[in-house]
């Protein structure tokens, strides 16, 4: 009986993910990119940021016939591919040939440096690399793993979450932006618009690396998902946010103009309190503090919009509240801890 249950569960999960695979030459992949049949820089991905040594080492590997990892693409209903994993590798080849488009175009026609095994590659670029070796690069084959968009969403998320073939796995928000990008990326674009607000960027004050990994976008989504109904959480915060994004992409429950004005109002009000508003005692940004302040300020915006000093006092009370602090730290994204933090914040902000 146990074996039957195991077999049934495995088969159901396998059948819920539709995939395919092809062996293609890099020349064919470049042609697809030039014809806009392959998108290698969708918004959910990191910027092209391999250093010159890493790029040189990869080109050397291809010239020496060393096998390279597969790339993963997502195929939409029109048959176009979006790159899910392998951005650094494909960008390296395409930019070496001088064909990279968009913001990274200035990285084209870069020059190889001294390679680990072939030192004579130093100083070589596409203009002086012999045609024989240019053709060898284009004729080298790469395995392409294709994920179909009719696959079960949970399985897609799990698949992307486990990808690590490029040496640097996607962040949770990059994965969300990847799998919930239907309807013209409307919700993704809306989140990005809010995340790009100068005052918001200044208040959050995170590193360039975190920005590249879409952490600002994640914080916007975090606020939207919690302020709508934090009591509806059935899972941890990450899963709650993922489900919220899935539902919004499907059903468009939010009125974007209203949400934009509301978010702007909250950030503008908090901005008056200075750059430490979301910071813990160590002067570092705290997402756990961010949750309580954002949701409670949203709920009581009318009460505090003309009384900045009272709002400042409430935030101080919140940060010093021992019960609130006890629900930060380890497992701060757990359902119970998130709900408790927000309940405490609403209670503090709601009192006269």
KOLTILO-105453 format. One line per 3 residues: their letters; for each residue x, y, z of N, C-alpha, C. Coordinates in steps of 0.001 Angstrom, whole numbers, plus 500000, padded with zeros to 6 digits. Example, Ala and Ser with C-alpha at 12.3 -4.5 7.8 and 13.67 -1.06 7.14 Angstrom:
# residues 2
AS	513190 494310 507800 512300 495500 507800 513200 496700 507800 | 512850 497750 507080 513670 498940 507140 512900 500030 507870 .
This chain:
# residues 352
XXX	500836 498788 500000 500000 500000 500000 500864 501254 500000 | 501912 501284 500855 502800 502431 500939 503505 502670 499609 | 503907 501581 498924 504569 501716 497634 503640 502335 496594 .
XXX	502344 501974 496650 501368 502519 495704 501199 504026 495911 | 501144 504433 497171 501013 505859 497485 502242 506613 497007 | 503426 506042 497253 504683 506663 496834 504722 506804 495316 .
XXX	504368 505725 494618 504392 505743 493158 503419 506779 492597 | 502227 506832 493180 501220 507780 492705 501683 509218 492882 | 502284 509512 494054 502728 510887 494327 503853 511290 493393 .
XXX	504802 510388 493175 505917 510684 492274 505417 510915 490853 | 504513 510062 490387 504000 510191 489027 503216 511482 488840 | 502449 511865 489855 501676 513109 489760 502589 514320 489635 .
XXX	503652 514329 490428 504575 515456 490381 505357 515488 489069 | 505777 514319 488594 506508 514256 487319 505630 514742 486173 | 504369 514359 486186 503461 514721 485099 503034 516189 485137 .
XXX	503253 516841 486282 502842 518244 486402 503896 519208 485869 | 505054 518682 485457 506118 519517 484914 506406 519084 483479 | 506206 520004 482551 506414 519702 481138 507755 520270 480700 .
XXX	508634 519389 480264 509970 519825 479849 510368 519167 478538 | 511423 519686 477946 512006 519109 476736 513490 519441 476769 | 514270 518843 475909 515694 519157 475855 516207 519019 474437 .
XXX	517176 519879 474111 517801 519870 472794 519301 520078 472955 | 520067 519554 472002 521482 519897 471893 521613 520868 470733 | 522088 522079 471023 522194 523123 470008 523604 523689 469993 .
XXX	524020 524168 468835 525318 524846 468755 525167 526254 469305 | 526282 526803 469779 526240 528179 470259 525921 529143 469116 | 526290 528772 467906 525949 529594 466742 524442 529682 466552 .
XXX	523752 528547 466714 522293 528540 466598 521654 529376 467705 | 522210 529268 468902 521671 530029 470039 521870 531524 469802 | 523043 531909 469261 523293 533319 468950 522292 533821 467914 .
XXX	522007 532997 466885 521040 533387 465843 519655 533600 466431 | 519250 532719 467347 517961 532900 468010 517922 534214 468761 | 519008 534546 469421 519086 535799 470170 518990 536994 469229 .
XXX	519694 536944 468107 519665 538052 467154 518280 538241 466555 | 517529 537155 466423 516178 537208 465850 515100 537450 466900 | 515517 537731 468141 514586 537971 469258 513717 536752 469578 .
XXX	514199 535568 469236 513516 534327 469630 514044 533813 470961 | 515133 534405 471419 515705 534079 472721 515964 535382 473464 | 515368 535510 474631 515561 536701 475463 516519 536314 476580 .
XXX	517667 536957 476628 518645 536543 477636 518785 537540 478776 | 518001 538610 478754 518105 539564 479849 516739 540051 480311 | 515821 539127 480621 514538 539557 481165 514748 540192 482526 .
XXX	513760 540949 483004 513941 541754 484209 514201 540931 485458 | 513800 539652 485433 513961 538886 486662 515392 538449 486887 | 516266 538646 485877 517613 538114 486022 518617 539143 486495 .
XXX	519729 538638 486989 520829 539500 487394 521469 540157 486183 | 522197 541224 486447 522975 541848 485400 524160 540951 485047 | 524682 541162 483845 525855 540427 483390 527057 540941 484181 .
XXX	527618 540109 485066 528679 540630 485929 529840 539669 486186 | 530082 538758 485259 531307 537968 485355 532503 538893 485139 | 533615 538600 485826 534829 539371 485572 535566 538788 484367 .
XXX	536620 539481 483941 537308 539096 482708 537951 537720 482800 | 538441 537369 483984 539051 536047 484150 538005 534946 483979 | 536832 535136 484562 535770 534143 484436 535337 533991 482981 .
XXX	535227 535107 482279 534830 535060 480862 535901 534365 480027 | 537155 534718 480278 538256 534101 479538 538283 532593 479754 | 538113 532191 480985 538137 530763 481337 537020 530003 480622 .
XXX	535866 530635 480472 534751 529969 479800 535025 529817 478305 | 535525 530878 477654 535870 530776 476232 536951 529720 476024 | 537938 529679 476905 538995 528667 476834 538397 527262 476919 .
XXX	537447 527067 477815 536811 525755 477968 536152 525302 476676 | 535474 526215 476001 534817 525867 474739 535843 525522 473670 | 536892 526326 473568 537926 526067 472560 538631 524734 472793 .
XXX	538740 524323 474066 539407 523063 474384 538448 521873 474360 | 537165 522128 474117 536189 521042 474061 535776 520524 475421 | 536000 521324 476466 535582 520921 477817 534066 521083 477930 .
XXX	533341 520050 478348 531876 520161 478434 531449 521306 479350 | 530412 522001 478949 529864 523105 479741 528482 522718 480260 | 528047 523307 481363 526743 522940 481928 525601 523312 480986 .
XXX	524442 522691 481144 523289 523044 480317 522755 524413 480691 | 522004 524997 479776 521265 526210 480092 519787 525839 480198 | 519041 526626 480957 517611 526391 481130 516834 527563 480560 .
XXX	515853 527262 479729 515017 528306 479142 513552 527984 479411 | 512730 529028 479387 511284 528869 479526 510643 529223 478197 | 509832 528321 477682 509182 528534 476388 507770 529052 476588 .
XXX	507452 530202 475962 506096 530734 476103 505181 530145 475033 | 503946 530596 475001 502950 530022 474095 503252 530310 472630 | 504090 531325 472371 504466 531651 470998 505757 530972 470578 .
XXX	506318 530168 471466 507542 529444 471146 508822 530200 471415 | 508723 531422 471958 509932 532169 472300 510519 531632 473602 | 511827 531774 473729 512524 531312 474927 513006 532494 475752 .
XXX	512857 532364 477071 513482 533295 477997 514476 532503 478836 | 515667 533034 478948 516718 532339 479684 516424 532368 481181 | 516446 531198 481790 516222 531082 483226 517550 530925 483958 .
XXX	518442 530124 483397 519738 529889 484027 520793 529746 482939 | 521878 530489 483071 522944 530454 482069 523245 531828 481499 | 522751 532871 482149 522928 534239 481651 524393 534600 481490 .
XXX	525216 534287 482491 526624 534677 482429 527344 534007 481259 | 527046 532730 481057 527717 531985 479982 527324 532487 478598 | 526015 532639 478361 525585 533095 477039 525980 534546 476796 .
XXX	525890 535372 477827 526312 536768 477670 527797 536854 477322 | 528582 535952 477899 530021 535927 477619 530279 535677 476138 | 529626 534669 475586 529840 534327 474174 529306 535420 473251 .
XXX	528083 535859 473517 527458 536853 472643 528225 538170 472687 | 528670 538578 473861 529424 539834 473958 530806 539703 473338 | 531404 538511 473401 532707 538297 472772 532616 538531 471265 .
XXX	531480 538101 470671 531277 538316 469237 530750 539721 468929 | 530546 540526 469954 530123 541911 469742 528654 542068 469434 | 527818 541144 469908 526416 541133 469502 525440 541372 470651 .
XXX	525950 541660 471839 525079 541862 472994 524306 543169 472837 | 522995 543122 473116 522124 544291 472963 521754 544853 474338 | 521237 546074 474347 520695 546642 475567 521737 547306 476446 .
XXX	521427 547409 477761 522296 548146 478695 523722 547621 478775 | 523912 546325 478478 525260 545734 478590 526042 545805 477280 | 525534 546577 476319 526165 546633 475000 527614 547104 475056 .
XXX	527913 547954 476041 529283 548471 476139 530281 547381 476514 | 529785 546216 476932 530665 545107 477299 531075 544275 476082 | 530650 544671 474887 530942 543918 473668 532418 543972 473290 .
XXX	532819 542955 472537 534166 542853 471954 535266 543019 472998 | 535084 542353 474110 536084 542414 475160 537297 541545 474782 | 538391 541750 475495 539658 541088 475171 539982 540023 476207 .
XXX	540370 538862 475713 540747 537763 476588 542027 538090 477358 | 542135 537523 478533 543380 537668 479284 544100 536319 479321 | 545208 536253 480004 545972 535003 480080 545110 533932 480728 .
XXX	544913 532824 479999 544030 531762 480471 544827 530712 481243 | 544135 529925 482094 544840 528931 482918 545624 527897 482115 | 545087 527481 480962 545734 526418 480182 546331 526914 478871 .
XXX	545759 527965 478291 546247 528492 477008 546646 529948 477216 | 547878 530161 477604 548336 531510 477933 548347 532422 476712 | 548461 531839 475501 548533 532634 474270 547216 533334 473947 .
XXX	546151 533043 474681 544875 533735 474459 544934 535191 474926 | 545920 535524 475736 546021 536878 476270 546117 537905 475144 | 545256 538917 475201 545265 539985 474202 544416 539703 472979 .
XXX	543789 538524 472932 542969 538147 471780 541538 538658 471959 | 540960 539210 470870 539534 539536 470845 538944 539044 469535 | 537686 539364 469287 537018 538819 468108 537648 539328 466811 .
XXX	538300 540483 466867 538882 541052 465648 540183 540372 465238 | 540885 539743 466182 542139 539085 465804 542155 537588 466109 | 541012 537035 466554 540929 535583 466727 540758 534932 465367 .
XXX	541622 533979 464991 541504 533329 463689 540106 532753 463450 | 539659 532830 462184 538311 532366 461834 538081 530917 462234 | 539120 530102 462165 538990 528699 462555 538438 528589 463974 .
XXX	538986 529378 464888 538568 529284 466289 537234 529987 466534 | 536947 531031 465760 535614 531636 465842 534550 530604 465472 | 534826 529847 464402 533868 528822 463958 533779 527688 464978 .
XXX	534908 527346 465601 534884 526288 466613 533974 526659 467782 | 534024 527932 468169 533160 528380 469265 531695 528271 468846 | 531380 528741 467645 529986 528723 467191 529467 527303 466972 .
XXX	530352 526375 466629 529923 525007 466359 529870 524131 467608 | 530449 524633 468716 530395 523871 469969 528950 523721 470416 | 528649 522563 471016 527263 522268 471387 526999 522505 472873 .
XXX	525743 522843 473130 525291 523109 474489 523933 522436 474688 | 523761 521797 475812 522460 521192 476134 521500 522299 476583 | 520306 522320 476005 519275 523296 476360 518104 522553 476992 .
XXX	517826 522853 478251 516683 522281 478954 515526 523267 478850 | 514395 522812 478330 513261 523691 478032 512109 523397 478992 | 511659 524438 479686 510509 524296 480581 509304 524933 479908 .
XXX	508223 524182 479785 507012 524687 479151 506166 525443 480167 | 505523 526513 479717 504774 527352 480660 503420 526786 481042 | 503055 525633 480492 501809 525009 480945 502075 524087 482135 .
XXX	503308 524109 482633 503657 523286 483787 503009 523839 485055 | 502809 522966 486028 502269 523366 487323 503167 524415 487974 | 502546 525495 488483 503315 526628 489023 504202 526213 490183 .
XXX	503675 525398 491089 504479 524978 492239 505718 524210 491793 | 505553 523373 490762 506688 522608 490265 507702 523507 489570 | 507212 524509 488831 508121 525446 488182 508961 526181 489230 .
XXX	508279 526652 490262 508978 527393 491318 510044 526507 491951 | 509674 525268 492230 510618 524355 492878 511804 524079 491967 | 511534 523927 490674 512623 523658 489727 513602 524829 489690 .
XXX	513072 526068 489537 513946 527228 489468 514694 527420 490779 | 514053 527108 491882 514664 527289 493187 515851 526372 493386 | 515867 525264 492670 516952 524290 492832 518065 524452 491801 .
XXX	517854 525345 490836 518875 525545 489816 520099 526218 490415 | 521241 525676 490093 522476 526297 490577 523613 526006 489610 | 523260 525765 488346 524274 525328 487386 525273 526425 487073 .
XXX	524870 527691 487244 525782 528794 486937 526640 529187 488111 | 526514 528486 489237 527331 528796 490386 526720 529834 491303 | 525553 530362 490931 524913 531385 491756 523421 531302 491537 .
XXX	522710 530723 492481 521295 530462 492279 520484 531751 492289 | 519323 531705 491655 518425 532843 491628 517870 533117 493018 | 517614 534383 493311 516964 534713 494571 515473 534412 494453 .
XXX	514787 534403 495594 513361 534098 495578 512575 535086 494731 | 512935 536367 494776 512197 537349 493990 512493 537204 492505 | 513716 536848 492155 514027 536591 490752 513203 535419 490230 .
XXX	513028 534410 491067 512214 533259 490675 510758 533687 490492 | 510242 534472 491452 508850 534927 491338 508648 535725 490052 | 509552 536650 489778 509418 537460 488577 509481 536612 487320 .
XXX	510187 535515 487416 510302 534613 486270 509005 533865 486015 | 508423 533270 487052 507284 532383 486824 505943 533104 486800 | 505898 534356 487290 504644 535109 487272 504799 536354 486401 .
XXX	505107 536156 485158 505363 537310 484309 504392 537387 483151 | 503198 536792 483321 502193 536821 482265 501536 538181 482142 | 500631 538295 481181 499856 539518 480969 500752 540758 480827 .
XXX	501807 540602 480040 502674 541741 479766 503502 542187 480949 | 503717 541289 481912 504526 541626 483098 503938 542801 483885 | 502630 542975 483829 502009 544167 484419 502313 544301 485907 .
XXX	502129 543232 486661 502362 543323 488100 503846 543464 488400 | 504686 542740 487660 506141 542887 487835 506566 544330 487608 | 506036 544927 486537 506400 546303 486212 505906 547272 487280 .
XXX	504727 546995 487840 504186 547849 488889 505073 547787 490137 | 505470 546595 490528 506361 546442 491678 507670 547186 491439 | 508219 547043 490240 509477 547719 489916 509324 549233 489979 .
XXX	508182 549735 489518 507943 551176 489552 507990 551705 490989 | 507367 550987 491916 507383 551402 493317 508781 551240 493909 | 509454 550169 493541 510794 549904 494076 511814 550944 493624 .
XXX	511540 551630 492525 512466 552622 491988 512266 554022 492576 | 511319 554185 493497 511094 555498 494096 512345 555933 494875 | 512893 557103 494572 514145 557541 495217 514074 557557 496741 .
XXX	512980 558020 497315 512881 558074 498773 512857 556672 499380 | 512212 555744 498707 512171 554353 499177 513572 553752 499154 | 514290 553966 498070 515654 553453 497939 516545 554005 499047 .
XXX	516381 555284 499339 517201 555927 500371 516874 555392 501760 | 515587 555172 502039 515194 554671 503357 515665 553237 503588 | 515583 552414 502565 515973 551005 502713 517497 550885 502787 .
XXX	518201 551640 501933 519657 551760 502039 520358 550398 502055 | 520287 549702 500922 520930 548383 500812 522057 548434 499790 | 522837 547368 499723 523988 547309 498828 523548 547172 497369 .
XXX	524464 547481 496464 524193 547321 495031 523894 545867 494693 | 524578 544961 495360 524349 543532 495118 522908 543149 495452 | 522407 543644 496584 521028 543343 496968 520045 543954 495976 .
XXX	520365 545143 495468 519501 545760 494465 519465 544919 493200 | 520637 544440 492773 520709 543595 491581 519868 542339 491752 | 519776 541864 492974 519022 540640 493251 517541 540908 493527 .
XXX	517104 542134 493206 515683 542534 493275 515130 542556 494697 | 515992 542883 495658 515513 542920 497036 514516 544057 497262 | 514700 545176 496570 513744 546276 496687 512366 545850 496179 .
XXX	512356 545131 495063 511095 544605 494528 510440 543669 495547 | 511270 542847 496179 510748 541906 497161 510125 542640 498347 | 510731 543733 498766 510192 544486 499890 508840 545116 499547 .
XXX	508696 545582 498317 507401 546123 497885 506345 545026 497918 | 506684 543878 497360 505758 542743 497368 505434 542322 498795 | 506420 542343 499636 506255 541970 501045 505199 542858 501702 .
XXX	505316 544162 501498 504342 545100 502066 502946 544860 501498 | 502843 544761 500186 501529 544591 499556 500837 543321 500046 | 501605 542243 500177 501005 540968 500574 500569 540972 502034 .
XXX	501304 541702 502878 500973 541731 504303 499866 542716 504624 | 499873 543859 503984 498868 544864 504325 497495 544467 503798 | 497449 543629 502769 496150 543188 502267 495454 542308 503288 .
XXX	496174 541334 503820 495573 540481 504858 496645 539571 505442 | 497383 540092 506411 498446 539288 507016 497883 538106 507796 | 496620 538222 508217 496011 537118 508967 495693 535909 508094 .
XXX	495767 536101 506779 495443 534987 505878 496627 534064 505636 | 497773 534376 506223 498957 533545 506015 498714 532111 506463 | 498949 531180 505568 498873 529760 505912 500254 529123 505931 .
XXX	501235 529868 505456 502588 529343 505333 503562 530365 505903 | 504839 530167 505632 505799 531194 506027 505678 532385 505084 | 506367 533465 505391 506204 534702 504639 506585 534548 503174 .
XXX	507647 533812 502900 508082 533626 501515 506984 532972 500677 | 506379 531922 501193 505321 531231 500454 504069 532103 500353 | 503788 532875 501399 502658 533803 501378 502835 534831 500253 .
XXX	504040 535366 500120 504321 536341 499075 504197 535720 497686 | 504679 534503 497553 504594 533819 496263 503138 533601 495859 | 502319 533164 496783 500901 532943 496477 500190 534252 496169 .
XXX	500551 535308 496899 499951 536613 496637 500286 537076 495224 | 501544 536912 494821 501960 537338 493483 501266 536505 492404 | 501109 535230 492658 500405 534370 491707 498954 534840 491525 .
XXX	498273 535097 492640 496871 535526 492566 496730 536880 491884 | 497646 537802 492192 497555 539127 491586 497822 539071 490089 | 498762 538225 489681 499053 538065 488257 497848 537504 487519 .
XXX	497129 536609 488175 495965 535979 487547 494728 536868 487553 | 494447 537494 488702 493128 538103 488904 493128 539627 488982 | 494274 540260 489081 494360 541730 489097 493418 542342 490135 .
XXX	493614 541967 491376 492753 542478 492448 493105 543911 492854 | 494342 544308 492661 494780 545628 493103 494427 546707 492089 | 494129 547884 492587 493942 549064 491728 495266 549821 491750 .
XXX	496027 549735 490692 497416 550192 490704 497561 551677 490988 | 496704 552503 490437 496811 553942 490685 496634 554247 492172 | 495660 553594 492791 495443 553793 494221 496628 553292 495032 .
XXX	497114 552097 494704 498225 551511 495448 499494 552341 495307 | 499707 552896 494128 500887 553731 493909 500817 554989 494768 | 499662 555645 494773 499495 556854 495588 499648 556531 497074 .
XXX	499066 555423 497496 499138 555008 498887 500584 554730 499310 | 501312 553995 498494 502708 553673 498790 503549 554950 498837 | 503322 555832 497881 504032 557109 497855 503782 557916 499118 .
XXX	502529 557942 499543 502167 558705 500738 502875 558166 501979 | 502872 556848 502126 503508 556225 503292 505004 556502 503319 | 505662 556297 502173 507108 556505 502103 507457 557976 502320 .
XXX	506668 558879 501750 506929 560314 501930 506801 560720 503391 | 505819 560132 504073 505635 560431 505495 506801 559895 506320 | 507167 558646 506089 508268 558039 506848 509609 558687 506527 .
XXX	509737 559198 505316 510985 559846 504906 511294 561062 505776 | 510244 561689 506288 510420 562865 507151 511096 562507 508475 | 511080 561218 508814 511647 560784 510090 513135 560458 510001 .
XXX	513690 560497 508793 515123 560256 508648 515454 558857 508157 | 516713 558658 507852 517170 557434 507191 517248 556217 508111 | 517057 556404 509409 517155 555282 510348 515815 554622 510648 .
XXX	514772 555036 509963 513426 554609 510339 513258 553085 510307 | 513885 552392 509358 513759 550938 509247 514964 550200 509835 | 515845 550914 510513 517080 550298 510991 516960 549827 512435 .
XXX	517641 548724 512712 517690 548185 514072 518792 548908 514854 | 519046 548457 516044 520051 549106 516900 521457 549028 516318 | 521699 548068 515434 523016 547940 514806 523168 548838 513575 .
XXX	522147 549677 513327 522148 550627 512214 522036 549957 510843 | 521585 548706 510838 521365 547994 509591 519870 547878 509316 | 519507 547887 508026 518107 547725 507659 517572 546407 508204 .
XXX	516360 546454 508773 515724 545264 509322 514377 545052 508654 | 514243 543950 507937 512966 543656 507279 511859 543410 508298 | 512212 542886 509477 511214 542629 510510 510647 543941 511058 .
XXX	511499 544953 511196 511039 546280 511619 510233 546932 510495 | 510705 546754 509273 510017 547272 508083 508571 546777 508035 | 508363 545498 508285 507005 544929 508228 506039 545689 509121 .
XXX	506401 545801 510382 505501 546414 511351 505231 547877 511053 | 506284 548624 510759 506128 550052 510502 505292 550308 509254 | 505575 549587 508186 504859 549810 506932 503378 549468 507055 .
XXX	503079 548309 507610 501676 547881 507694 500892 548766 508661 | 501496 549092 509805 500798 549925 510790 500638 551361 510295 | 501644 551899 509619 501524 553249 509068 500455 553296 507985 .
XXX	500387 552247 507193 499334 552154 506185 497945 552179 506832 | 497780 551424 507901 496477 551325 508558 496069 552642 509215 | 497035 553364 509757 496726 554586 510510 497297 555842 509839 .
XXX	497399 555788 508528 497989 556914 507795 497268 558234 508093 | 495951 558229 508057 495190 559461 508283 495451 560033 509679 | 495694 559162 510624 495931 559592 512003 497260 560326 512153 .
XXX	498273 559893 511382 499624 560421 511592 500147 561315 510474 | 499402 561462 509381 499950 562194 508233 500308 563639 508568 | 499630 564223 509550 499933 565598 509955 500515 565676 511363 .
XXX	500983 564526 511852 501525 564483 513217 502770 563591 513237 | 503816 564106 512630 505047 563333 512454 505688 562975 513785 | 505611 563877 514747 506247 563618 516039 505586 562451 516767 .
XXX	504265 562363 516686 503564 561230 517314 503937 559923 516626 | 504047 559959 515305 504453 558766 514560 505864 558345 514968 | 506743 559302 515099 508125 559022 515520 508150 558354 516891 .
XXX	507302 558842 517798 507230 558267 519152 506715 556833 519110 | 505741 556569 518249 505189 555210 518140 506244 554240 517584 | 507007 554699 516620 508048 553840 516044 509115 553530 517094 .
XXX	509431 554497 517907 510398 554271 518992 509867 553231 519978 | 508577 553347 520313 507956 552359 521208 508008 550957 520594 | 507742 550894 519312 507750 549597 518614 509136 548969 518655 .
XXX	510148 549751 518328 511512 549218 518290 512007 548785 519672 | 511469 549399 520706 511887 549049 522067 511000 548005 522724 | 509950 547589 522043 509016 546621 522608 509688 545236 522672 .
XXX	509793 544685 523867 510514 543422 524049 509828 542260 523350 | 508505 542254 523358 507788 541160 522699 507993 541232 521183 | 508011 542448 520657 508262 542613 519218 509653 542100 518868 .
XXX	510627 542494 519663 512016 542081 519399 512181 540571 519526 | 511405 539958 520420 511506 538501 520590 510959 537748 519379 | 510183 538424 518532 509642 537804 517322 510412 538208 516069 .
XXX	511587 538756 516275 512509 539037 515175 513592 537951 515188 | 514645 538172 514456 515772 537230 514492 515478 535911 513822 | 515856 534823 514472 515733 533478 513914 514291 533167 513524 .
XXX	514140 532641 512302 512821 532259 511783 511844 533426 511800 | 512337 534633 511511 511471 535812 511551 510401 535794 510469 | 510570 534928 509465 509566 534821 508407 508503 533777 508678 .
XXX	508573 533128 509840 507557 532140 510194 506195 532791 510383 | 505154 532059 510064 503786 532584 510120 503470 533245 511456 | 503691 532524 512556 503347 533039 513875 504103 534300 514233 .
XXX	505387 534342 513904 506211 535502 514246 505795 536731 513427 | 505532 536553 512156 505112 537672 511311 503791 538244 511808 | 502826 537365 512033 501508 537818 512486 501584 538509 513844 .
XXX	502414 537996 514733 502553 538597 516058 503173 539985 515952 | 504220 540127 515123 504867 541425 514963 503883 542483 514471 | 503126 542123 513463 502205 543104 512884 501079 543435 513859 .
XXX	500601 542440 514591 499568 542690 515599 500059 543665 516674 | 501306 543482 517112 501890 544380 518111 502009 545791 517547 | 502490 545897 516296 502653 547210 515670 501317 547929 515540 .
XXX	500300 547223 515094 498977 547827 514943 498422 548258 516302 | 498662 547457 517310 498197 547797 518660 498876 549073 519174 | 500203 549169 518970 500949 550337 519440 500525 551595 518672 .
XXX	500434 551490 517348 500086 552647 516533 498632 553076 516741 | 497794 552113 517127 496369 552422 517280 496009 553094 518583 | 496870 552994 519578 496581 553596 520885 496780 555108 520856 .
X	495958 555775 521653 496069 557248 521754 497283 557622 522596 .
